[in-house]
Amino acid sequence: MTELLEKALAEVERLPDSEQDAIAALILEELADEERWGEAFARSQDALARMAAKAEEDFNAGRVVRKGFDEI
């Protein structure tokens, strides 16, 4: 465990049980979200590769017009 995490947990230990549970729930929710994001990203690699290939094809064929953010 890192020093920063140890410090944070020491602070959390000083809180009432209900607040400790609320913080624990937030941490667990964040970890679950990260896992879901990683799984979704892993599943999307084929689609992302196809979109990148299509974008490159369109660019090379001259079907892409360069514009700045203020021109969109």
PDB file of N, CA, C and O in Angstrom:
ATOM      1  N   MET A   1       0.847  -1.165   0.000  1.00  0.00           N
ATOM      2  CA  MET A   1       0.000   0.000   0.000  1.00  0.00           C
ATOM      3  C   MET A   1       0.897   1.235   0.000  1.00  0.00           C
ATOM      4  O   MET A   1       1.928   1.274   0.673  1.00  0.00           O
ATOM      5  N   THR A   2       0.488   2.230  -0.761  1.00  0.00           N
ATOM      6  CA  THR A   2       1.298   3.443  -0.835  1.00  0.00           C
ATOM      7  C   THR A   2       1.143   4.282   0.425  1.00  0.00           C
ATOM      8  O   THR A   2       0.198   4.123   1.197  1.00  0.00           O
ATOM      9  N   GLU A   3       2.090   5.165   0.602  1.00  0.00           N
ATOM     10  CA  GLU A   3       2.065   6.055   1.765  1.00  0.00           C
ATOM     11  C   GLU A   3       0.841   6.974   1.724  1.00  0.00           C
ATOM     12  O   GLU A   3       0.216   7.241   2.751  1.00  0.00           O
ATOM     13  N   LEU A   4       0.514   7.449   0.532  1.00  0.00           N
ATOM     14  CA  LEU A   4      -0.639   8.344   0.401  1.00  0.00           C
ATOM     15  C   LEU A   4      -1.938   7.619   0.735  1.00  0.00           C
ATOM     16  O   LEU A   4      -2.799   8.172   1.419  1.00  0.00           O
ATOM     17  N   LEU A   5      -2.084   6.385   0.256  1.00  0.00           N
ATOM     18  CA  LEU A   5      -3.290   5.626   0.569  1.00  0.00           C
ATOM     19  C   LEU A   5      -3.376   5.331   2.055  1.00  0.00           C
ATOM     20  O   LEU A   5      -4.455   5.401   2.645  1.00  0.00           O
ATOM     21  N   GLU A   6      -2.244   5.000   2.664  1.00  0.00           N
ATOM     22  CA  GLU A   6      -2.228   4.777   4.118  1.00  0.00           C
ATOM     23  C   GLU A   6      -2.670   6.028   4.864  1.00  0.00           C
ATOM     24  O   GLU A   6      -3.431   5.937   5.828  1.00  0.00           O
ATOM     25  N   LYS A   7      -2.202   7.197   4.431  1.00  0.00           N
ATOM     26  CA  LYS A   7      -2.592   8.453   5.063  1.00  0.00           C
ATOM     27  C   LYS A   7      -4.086   8.690   4.909  1.00  0.00           C
ATOM     28  O   LYS A   7      -4.758   9.079   5.864  1.00  0.00           O
ATOM     29  N   ALA A   8      -4.608   8.458   3.708  1.00  0.00           N
ATOM     30  CA  ALA A   8      -6.035   8.657   3.460  1.00  0.00           C
ATOM     31  C   ALA A   8      -6.873   7.720   4.325  1.00  0.00           C
ATOM     32  O   ALA A   8      -7.872   8.137   4.910  1.00  0.00           O
ATOM     33  N   LEU A   9      -6.470   6.469   4.404  1.00  0.00           N
ATOM     34  CA  LEU A   9      -7.224   5.507   5.206  1.00  0.00           C
ATOM     35  C   LEU A   9      -7.155   5.834   6.690  1.00  0.00           C
ATOM     36  O   LEU A   9      -8.120   5.600   7.417  1.00  0.00           O
ATOM     37  N   ALA A  10      -6.045   6.362   7.143  1.00  0.00           N
ATOM     38  CA  ALA A  10      -5.929   6.778   8.545  1.00  0.00           C
ATOM     39  C   ALA A  10      -6.910   7.901   8.838  1.00  0.00           C
ATOM     40  O   ALA A  10      -7.517   7.938   9.909  1.00  0.00           O
ATOM     41  N   GLU A  11      -7.066   8.809   7.894  1.00  0.00           N
ATOM     42  CA  GLU A  11      -8.037   9.891   8.057  1.00  0.00           C
ATOM     43  C   GLU A  11      -9.463   9.351   8.051  1.00  0.00           C
ATOM     44  O   GLU A  11     -10.302   9.782   8.842  1.00  0.00           O
ATOM     45  N   VAL A  12      -9.726   8.417   7.168  1.00  0.00           N
ATOM     46  CA  VAL A  12     -11.065   7.825   7.078  1.00  0.00           C
ATOM     47  C   VAL A  12     -11.408   7.093   8.373  1.00  0.00           C
ATOM     48  O   VAL A  12     -12.558   7.110   8.812  1.00  0.00           O
ATOM     49  N   GLU A  13     -10.425   6.456   8.978  1.00  0.00           N
ATOM     50  CA  GLU A  13     -10.667   5.720  10.229  1.00  0.00           C
ATOM     51  C   GLU A  13     -11.170   6.622  11.348  1.00  0.00           C
ATOM     52  O   GLU A  13     -11.813   6.146  12.284  1.00  0.00           O
ATOM     53  N   ARG A  14     -10.891   7.898  11.264  1.00  0.00           N
ATOM     54  CA  ARG A  14     -11.324   8.850  12.298  1.00  0.00           C
ATOM     55  C   ARG A  14     -12.794   9.244  12.152  1.00  0.00           C
ATOM     56  O   ARG A  14     -13.384   9.807  13.074  1.00  0.00           O
ATOM     57  N   LEU A  15     -13.373   8.949  11.008  1.00  0.00           N
ATOM     58  CA  LEU A  15     -14.757   9.347  10.734  1.00  0.00           C
ATOM     59  C   LEU A  15     -15.746   8.377  11.369  1.00  0.00           C
ATOM     60  O   LEU A  15     -15.392   7.245  11.698  1.00  0.00           O
ATOM     61  N   PRO A  16     -16.983   8.826  11.539  1.00  0.00           N
ATOM     62  CA  PRO A  16     -18.028   7.911  12.017  1.00  0.00           C
ATOM     63  C   PRO A  16     -18.243   6.765  11.025  1.00  0.00           C
ATOM     64  O   PRO A  16     -17.938   6.895   9.839  1.00  0.00           O
ATOM     65  N   ASP A  17     -18.766   5.659  11.516  1.00  0.00           N
ATOM     66  CA  ASP A  17     -18.960   4.470  10.682  1.00  0.00           C
ATOM     67  C   ASP A  17     -19.762   4.764   9.413  1.00  0.00           C
ATOM     68  O   ASP A  17     -19.426   4.258   8.342  1.00  0.00           O
ATOM     69  N   SER A  18     -20.792   5.557   9.520  1.00  0.00           N
ATOM     70  CA  SER A  18     -21.628   5.842   8.345  1.00  0.00           C
ATOM     71  C   SER A  18     -20.825   6.563   7.258  1.00  0.00           C
ATOM     72  O   SER A  18     -20.994   6.284   6.071  1.00  0.00           O
ATOM     73  N   GLU A  19     -19.962   7.480   7.660  1.00  0.00           N
ATOM     74  CA  GLU A  19     -19.132   8.185   6.679  1.00  0.00           C
ATOM     75  C   GLU A  19     -18.056   7.265   6.118  1.00  0.00           C
ATOM     76  O   GLU A  19     -17.720   7.359   4.937  1.00  0.00           O
ATOM     77  N   GLN A  20     -17.515   6.386   6.939  1.00  0.00           N
ATOM     78  CA  GLN A  20     -16.551   5.402   6.444  1.00  0.00           C
ATOM     79  C   GLN A  20     -17.202   4.521   5.386  1.00  0.00           C
ATOM     80  O   GLN A  20     -16.610   4.244   4.343  1.00  0.00           O
ATOM     81  N   ASP A  21     -18.425   4.087   5.664  1.00  0.00           N
ATOM     82  CA  ASP A  21     -19.137   3.241   4.700  1.00  0.00           C
ATOM     83  C   ASP A  21     -19.410   3.994   3.400  1.00  0.00           C
ATOM     84  O   ASP A  21     -19.305   3.420   2.315  1.00  0.00           O
ATOM     85  N   ALA A  22     -19.755   5.262   3.506  1.00  0.00           N
ATOM     86  CA  ALA A  22     -20.019   6.056   2.304  1.00  0.00           C
ATOM     87  C   ALA A  22     -18.758   6.186   1.454  1.00  0.00           C
ATOM     88  O   ALA A  22     -18.818   6.060   0.231  1.00  0.00           O
ATOM     89  N   ILE A  23     -17.626   6.436   2.091  1.00  0.00           N
ATOM     90  CA  ILE A  23     -16.361   6.546   1.355  1.00  0.00           C
ATOM     91  C   ILE A  23     -15.972   5.199   0.758  1.00  0.00           C
ATOM     92  O   ILE A  23     -15.509   5.133  -0.380  1.00  0.00           O
ATOM     93  N   ALA A  24     -16.159   4.130   1.520  1.00  0.00           N
ATOM     94  CA  ALA A  24     -15.854   2.793   1.009  1.00  0.00           C
ATOM     95  C   ALA A  24     -16.718   2.476  -0.211  1.00  0.00           C
ATOM     96  O   ALA A  24     -16.230   1.906  -1.187  1.00  0.00           O
ATOM     97  N   ALA A  25     -17.997   2.844  -0.157  1.00  0.00           N
ATOM     98  CA  ALA A  25     -18.893   2.602  -1.292  1.00  0.00           C
ATOM     99  C   ALA A  25     -18.433   3.371  -2.523  1.00  0.00           C
ATOM    100  O   ALA A  25     -18.479   2.845  -3.635  1.00  0.00           O
ATOM    101  N   LEU A  26     -17.990   4.615  -2.332  1.00  0.00           N
ATOM    102  CA  LEU A  26     -17.476   5.415  -3.456  1.00  0.00           C
ATOM    103  C   LEU A  26     -16.231   4.778  -4.071  1.00  0.00           C
ATOM    104  O   LEU A  26     -16.097   4.709  -5.292  1.00  0.00           O
ATOM    105  N   ILE A  27     -15.337   4.321  -3.225  1.00  0.00           N
ATOM    106  CA  ILE A  27     -14.106   3.693  -3.718  1.00  0.00           C
ATOM    107  C   ILE A  27     -14.438   2.421  -4.490  1.00  0.00           C
ATOM    108  O   ILE A  27     -13.911   2.202  -5.580  1.00  0.00           O
ATOM    109  N   LEU A  28     -15.299   1.593  -3.939  1.00  0.00           N
ATOM    110  CA  LEU A  28     -15.670   0.340  -4.616  1.00  0.00           C
ATOM    111  C   LEU A  28     -16.385   0.613  -5.927  1.00  0.00           C
ATOM    112  O   LEU A  28     -16.169  -0.093  -6.912  1.00  0.00           O
ATOM    113  N   GLU A  29     -17.237   1.633  -5.948  1.00  0.00           N
ATOM    114  CA  GLU A  29     -17.936   2.003  -7.186  1.00  0.00           C
ATOM    115  C   GLU A  29     -16.939   2.465  -8.244  1.00  0.00           C
ATOM    116  O   GLU A  29     -17.051   2.093  -9.412  1.00  0.00           O
ATOM    117  N   GLU A  30     -15.974   3.267  -7.838  1.00  0.00           N
ATOM    118  CA  GLU A  30     -14.947   3.752  -8.773  1.00  0.00           C
ATOM    119  C   GLU A  30     -14.119   2.599  -9.335  1.00  0.00           C
ATOM    120  O   GLU A  30     -13.821   2.570 -10.529  1.00  0.00           O
ATOM    121  N   LEU A  31     -13.753   1.663  -8.489  1.00  0.00           N
ATOM    122  CA  LEU A  31     -12.987   0.498  -8.949  1.00  0.00           C
ATOM    123  C   LEU A  31     -13.798  -0.339  -9.933  1.00  0.00           C
ATOM    124  O   LEU A  31     -13.261  -0.817 -10.932  1.00  0.00           O
ATOM    125  N   ALA A  32     -15.078  -0.516  -9.656  1.00  0.00           N
ATOM    126  CA  ALA A  32     -15.942  -1.271 -10.561  1.00  0.00           C
ATOM    127  C   ALA A  32     -16.088  -0.540 -11.895  1.00  0.00           C
ATOM    128  O   ALA A  32     -16.079  -1.171 -12.952  1.00  0.00           O
ATOM    129  N   ASP A  33     -16.223   0.794 -11.851  1.00  0.00           N
ATOM    130  CA  ASP A  33     -16.309   1.577 -13.090  1.00  0.00           C
ATOM    131  C   ASP A  33     -15.043   1.428 -13.924  1.00  0.00           C
ATOM    132  O   ASP A  33     -15.114   1.279 -15.144  1.00  0.00           O
ATOM    133  N   GLU A  34     -13.896   1.466 -13.275  1.00  0.00           N
ATOM    134  CA  GLU A  34     -12.629   1.308 -13.986  1.00  0.00           C
ATOM    135  C   GLU A  34     -12.542  -0.060 -14.651  1.00  0.00           C
ATOM    136  O   GLU A  34     -12.060  -0.180 -15.778  1.00  0.00           O
ATOM    137  N   GLU A  35     -13.008  -1.085 -13.951  1.00  0.00           N
ATOM    138  CA  GLU A  35     -12.981  -2.426 -14.527  1.00  0.00           C
ATOM    139  C   GLU A  35     -13.916  -2.510 -15.735  1.00  0.00           C
ATOM    140  O   GLU A  35     -13.559  -3.083 -16.764  1.00  0.00           O
ATOM    141  N   ARG A  36     -15.118  -1.935 -15.602  1.00  0.00           N
ATOM    142  CA  ARG A  36     -16.060  -1.950 -16.739  1.00  0.00           C
ATOM    143  C   ARG A  36     -15.490  -1.183 -17.925  1.00  0.00           C
ATOM    144  O   ARG A  36     -15.627  -1.621 -19.068  1.00  0.00           O
ATOM    145  N   TRP A  37     -14.848  -0.037 -17.668  1.00  0.00           N
ATOM    146  CA  TRP A  37     -14.255   0.749 -18.740  1.00  0.00           C
ATOM    147  C   TRP A  37     -13.163  -0.063 -19.438  1.00  0.00           C
ATOM    148  O   TRP A  37     -13.098  -0.090 -20.667  1.00  0.00           O
ATOM    149  N   GLY A  38     -12.314  -0.717 -18.665  1.00  0.00           N
ATOM    150  CA  GLY A  38     -11.249  -1.519 -19.257  1.00  0.00           C
ATOM    151  C   GLY A  38     -11.783  -2.636 -20.125  1.00  0.00           C
ATOM    152  O   GLY A  38     -11.248  -2.904 -21.202  1.00  0.00           O
ATOM    153  N   GLU A  39     -12.838  -3.289 -19.661  1.00  0.00           N
ATOM    154  CA  GLU A  39     -13.450  -4.367 -20.440  1.00  0.00           C
ATOM    155  C   GLU A  39     -14.087  -3.821 -21.715  1.00  0.00           C
ATOM    156  O   GLU A  39     -13.936  -4.412 -22.784  1.00  0.00           O
ATOM    157  N   ALA A  40     -14.796  -2.703 -21.610  1.00  0.00           N
ATOM    158  CA  ALA A  40     -15.434  -2.105 -22.785  1.00  0.00           C
ATOM    159  C   ALA A  40     -14.386  -1.649 -23.795  1.00  0.00           C
ATOM    160  O   ALA A  40     -14.561  -1.839 -24.999  1.00  0.00           O
ATOM    161  N   PHE A  41     -13.314  -1.058 -23.320  1.00  0.00           N
ATOM    162  CA  PHE A  41     -12.256  -0.600 -24.220  1.00  0.00           C
ATOM    163  C   PHE A  41     -11.614  -1.782 -24.929  1.00  0.00           C
ATOM    164  O   PHE A  41     -11.335  -1.713 -26.126  1.00  0.00           O
ATOM    165  N   ALA A  42     -11.378  -2.860 -24.201  1.00  0.00           N
ATOM    166  CA  ALA A  42     -10.780  -4.054 -24.809  1.00  0.00           C
ATOM    167  C   ALA A  42     -11.684  -4.626 -25.899  1.00  0.00           C
ATOM    168  O   ALA A  42     -11.202  -5.088 -26.933  1.00  0.00           O
ATOM    169  N   ARG A  43     -12.990  -4.594 -25.664  1.00  0.00           N
ATOM    170  CA  ARG A  43     -13.937  -5.125 -26.657  1.00  0.00           C
ATOM    171  C   ARG A  43     -14.070  -4.218 -27.870  1.00  0.00           C
ATOM    172  O   ARG A  43     -14.533  -4.670 -28.918  1.00  0.00           O
ATOM    173  N   SER A  44     -13.684  -2.969 -27.762  1.00  0.00           N
ATOM    174  CA  SER A  44     -13.893  -2.004 -28.848  1.00  0.00           C
ATOM    175  C   SER A  44     -12.718  -1.907 -29.812  1.00  0.00           C
ATOM    176  O   SER A  44     -12.793  -1.144 -30.775  1.00  0.00           O
ATOM    177  N   GLN A  45     -11.652  -2.640 -29.594  1.00  0.00           N
ATOM    178  CA  GLN A  45     -10.446  -2.469 -30.402  1.00  0.00           C
ATOM    179  C   GLN A  45     -10.674  -2.730 -31.884  1.00  0.00           C
ATOM    180  O   GLN A  45     -10.143  -2.003 -32.723  1.00  0.00           O
ATOM    181  N   ASP A  46     -11.453  -3.753 -32.224  1.00  0.00           N
ATOM    182  CA  ASP A  46     -11.712  -4.031 -33.641  1.00  0.00           C
ATOM    183  C   ASP A  46     -12.475  -2.883 -34.294  1.00  0.00           C
ATOM    184  O   ASP A  46     -12.137  -2.458 -35.399  1.00  0.00           O
ATOM    185  N   ALA A  47     -13.498  -2.383 -33.616  1.00  0.00           N
ATOM    186  CA  ALA A  47     -14.271  -1.272 -34.164  1.00  0.00           C
ATOM    187  C   ALA A  47     -13.409  -0.024 -34.299  1.00  0.00           C
ATOM    188  O   ALA A  47     -13.499   0.683 -35.303  1.00  0.00           O
ATOM    189  N   LEU A  48     -12.583   0.253 -33.308  1.00  0.00           N
ATOM    190  CA  LEU A  48     -11.704   1.418 -33.386  1.00  0.00           C
ATOM    191  C   LEU A  48     -10.709   1.293 -34.539  1.00  0.00           C
ATOM    192  O   LEU A  48     -10.420   2.275 -35.223  1.00  0.00           O
ATOM    193  N   ALA A  49     -10.192   0.100 -34.750  1.00  0.00           N
ATOM    194  CA  ALA A  49      -9.252  -0.120 -35.858  1.00  0.00           C
ATOM    195  C   ALA A  49      -9.949   0.096 -37.197  1.00  0.00           C
ATOM    196  O   ALA A  49      -9.368   0.678 -38.112  1.00  0.00           O
ATOM    197  N   ARG A  50     -11.200  -0.374 -37.316  1.00  0.00           N
ATOM    198  CA  ARG A  50     -11.950  -0.170 -38.569  1.00  0.00           C
ATOM    199  C   ARG A  50     -12.217   1.322 -38.811  1.00  0.00           C
ATOM    200  O   ARG A  50     -12.092   1.801 -39.938  1.00  0.00           O
ATOM    201  N   MET A  51     -12.583   2.050 -37.755  1.00  0.00           N
ATOM    202  CA  MET A  51     -12.836   3.485 -37.911  1.00  0.00           C
ATOM    203  C   MET A  51     -11.559   4.232 -38.286  1.00  0.00           C
ATOM    204  O   MET A  51     -11.594   5.147 -39.108  1.00  0.00           O
ATOM    205  N   ALA A  52     -10.439   3.848 -37.690  1.00  0.00           N
ATOM    206  CA  ALA A  52      -9.169   4.491 -38.018  1.00  0.00           C
ATOM    207  C   ALA A  52      -8.784   4.221 -39.466  1.00  0.00           C
ATOM    208  O   ALA A  52      -8.312   5.119 -40.163  1.00  0.00           O
ATOM    209  N   ALA A  53      -8.982   2.993 -39.918  1.00  0.00           N
ATOM    210  CA  ALA A  53      -8.667   2.645 -41.311  1.00  0.00           C
ATOM    211  C   ALA A  53      -9.555   3.431 -42.270  1.00  0.00           C
ATOM    212  O   ALA A  53      -9.083   3.902 -43.305  1.00  0.00           O
ATOM    213  N   LYS A  54     -10.836   3.576 -41.935  1.00  0.00           N
ATOM    214  CA  LYS A  54     -11.759   4.334 -42.787  1.00  0.00           C
ATOM    215  C   LYS A  54     -11.370   5.806 -42.810  1.00  0.00           C
ATOM    216  O   LYS A  54     -11.413   6.436 -43.867  1.00  0.00           O
ATOM    217  N   ALA A  55     -10.996   6.358 -41.678  1.00  0.00           N
ATOM    218  CA  ALA A  55     -10.578   7.763 -41.625  1.00  0.00           C
ATOM    219  C   ALA A  55      -9.321   7.978 -42.464  1.00  0.00           C
ATOM    220  O   ALA A  55      -9.214   8.968 -43.187  1.00  0.00           O
ATOM    221  N   GLU A  56      -8.376   7.054 -42.365  1.00  0.00           N
ATOM    222  CA  GLU A  56      -7.151   7.162 -43.162  1.00  0.00           C
ATOM    223  C   GLU A  56      -7.467   7.041 -44.649  1.00  0.00           C
ATOM    224  O   GLU A  56      -6.907   7.771 -45.468  1.00  0.00           O
ATOM    225  N   GLU A  57      -8.354   6.130 -44.992  1.00  0.00           N
ATOM    226  CA  GLU A  57      -8.765   5.955 -46.398  1.00  0.00           C
ATOM    227  C   GLU A  57      -9.412   7.240 -46.924  1.00  0.00           C
ATOM    228  O   GLU A  57      -9.090   7.696 -48.022  1.00  0.00           O
ATOM    229  N   ASP A  58     -10.324   7.823 -46.138  1.00  0.00           N
ATOM    230  CA  ASP A  58     -10.979   9.064 -46.550  1.00  0.00           C
ATOM    231  C   ASP A  58      -9.973  10.199 -46.700  1.00  0.00           C
ATOM    232  O   ASP A  58     -10.065  10.989 -47.640  1.00  0.00           O
ATOM    233  N   PHE A  59      -9.021  10.285 -45.787  1.00  0.00           N
ATOM    234  CA  PHE A  59      -8.004  11.329 -45.855  1.00  0.00           C
ATOM    235  C   PHE A  59      -7.154  11.160 -47.114  1.00  0.00           C
ATOM    236  O   PHE A  59      -6.926  12.116 -47.855  1.00  0.00           O
ATOM    237  N   ASN A  60      -6.690   9.929 -47.344  1.00  0.00           N
ATOM    238  CA  ASN A  60      -5.844   9.670 -48.506  1.00  0.00           C
ATOM    239  C   ASN A  60      -6.578   9.871 -49.821  1.00  0.00           C
ATOM    240  O   ASN A  60      -5.955  10.199 -50.832  1.00  0.00           O
ATOM    241  N   ALA A  61      -7.895   9.681 -49.824  1.00  0.00           N
ATOM    242  CA  ALA A  61      -8.693   9.861 -51.040  1.00  0.00           C
ATOM    243  C   ALA A  61      -9.124  11.312 -51.222  1.00  0.00           C
ATOM    244  O   ALA A  61      -9.814  11.627 -52.191  1.00  0.00           O
ATOM    245  N   GLY A  62      -8.739  12.186 -50.324  1.00  0.00           N
ATOM    246  CA  GLY A  62      -9.077  13.598 -50.454  1.00  0.00           C
ATOM    247  C   GLY A  62     -10.497  13.934 -50.028  1.00  0.00           C
ATOM    248  O   GLY A  62     -11.011  14.997 -50.376  1.00  0.00           O
ATOM    249  N   ARG A  63     -11.134  13.050 -49.287  1.00  0.00           N
ATOM    250  CA  ARG A  63     -12.513  13.298 -48.844  1.00  0.00           C
ATOM    251  C   ARG A  63     -12.570  13.993 -47.487  1.00  0.00           C
ATOM    252  O   ARG A  63     -13.637  14.091 -46.881  1.00  0.00           O
ATOM    253  N   VAL A  64     -11.431  14.470 -47.014  1.00  0.00           N
ATOM    254  CA  VAL A  64     -11.362  15.122 -45.711  1.00  0.00           C
ATOM    255  C   VAL A  64     -10.966  16.573 -45.915  1.00  0.00           C
ATOM    256  O   VAL A  64     -10.038  16.873 -46.666  1.00  0.00           O
ATOM    257  N   VAL A  65     -11.666  17.460 -45.250  1.00  0.00           N
ATOM    258  CA  VAL A  65     -11.361  18.877 -45.321  1.00  0.00           C
ATOM    259  C   VAL A  65     -10.837  19.299 -43.953  1.00  0.00           C
ATOM    260  O   VAL A  65     -11.506  19.124 -42.935  1.00  0.00           O
ATOM    261  N   ARG A  66      -9.642  19.852 -43.948  1.00  0.00           N
ATOM    262  CA  ARG A  66      -9.059  20.318 -42.681  1.00  0.00           C
ATOM    263  C   ARG A  66      -9.754  21.604 -42.253  1.00  0.00           C
ATOM    264  O   ARG A  66      -9.939  22.522 -43.053  1.00  0.00           O
ATOM    265  N   LYS A  67     -10.140  21.657 -40.965  1.00  0.00           N
ATOM    266  CA  LYS A  67     -10.762  22.848 -40.414  1.00  0.00           C
ATOM    267  C   LYS A  67     -10.267  23.029 -38.990  1.00  0.00           C
ATOM    268  O   LYS A  67      -9.991  22.060 -38.283  1.00  0.00           O
ATOM    269  N   GLY A  68     -10.161  24.262 -38.590  1.00  0.00           N
ATOM    270  CA  GLY A  68      -9.826  24.576 -37.205  1.00  0.00           C
ATOM    271  C   GLY A  68     -11.082  24.532 -36.349  1.00  0.00           C
ATOM    272  O   GLY A  68     -12.193  24.461 -36.875  1.00  0.00           O
ATOM    273  N   PHE A  69     -10.914  24.573 -35.053  1.00  0.00           N
ATOM    274  CA  PHE A  69     -12.048  24.514 -34.147  1.00  0.00           C
ATOM    275  C   PHE A  69     -13.032  25.654 -34.379  1.00  0.00           C
ATOM    276  O   PHE A  69     -14.240  25.477 -34.220  1.00  0.00           O
ATOM    277  N   ASP A  70     -12.522  26.816 -34.753  1.00  0.00           N
ATOM    278  CA  ASP A  70     -13.392  27.960 -34.981  1.00  0.00           C
ATOM    279  C   ASP A  70     -14.140  27.884 -36.314  1.00  0.00           C
ATOM    280  O   ASP A  70     -14.975  28.741 -36.600  1.00  0.00           O
ATOM    281  N   GLU A  71     -13.850  26.872 -37.128  1.00  0.00           N
ATOM    282  CA  GLU A  71     -14.495  26.712 -38.425  1.00  0.00           C
ATOM    283  C   GLU A  71     -15.518  25.569 -38.439  1.00  0.00           C
ATOM    284  O   GLU A  71     -16.190  25.350 -39.447  1.00  0.00           O
ATOM    285  N   ILE A  72     -15.630  24.872 -37.371  1.00  0.00           N
ATOM    286  CA  ILE A  72     -16.518  23.709 -37.336  1.00  0.00           C
ATOM    287  C   ILE A  72     -17.954  24.145 -37.196  1.00  0.00           C
ATOM    288  O   ILE A  72     -18.853  23.306 -37.148  1.00  0.00           O
TER     289      ILE A  72
END
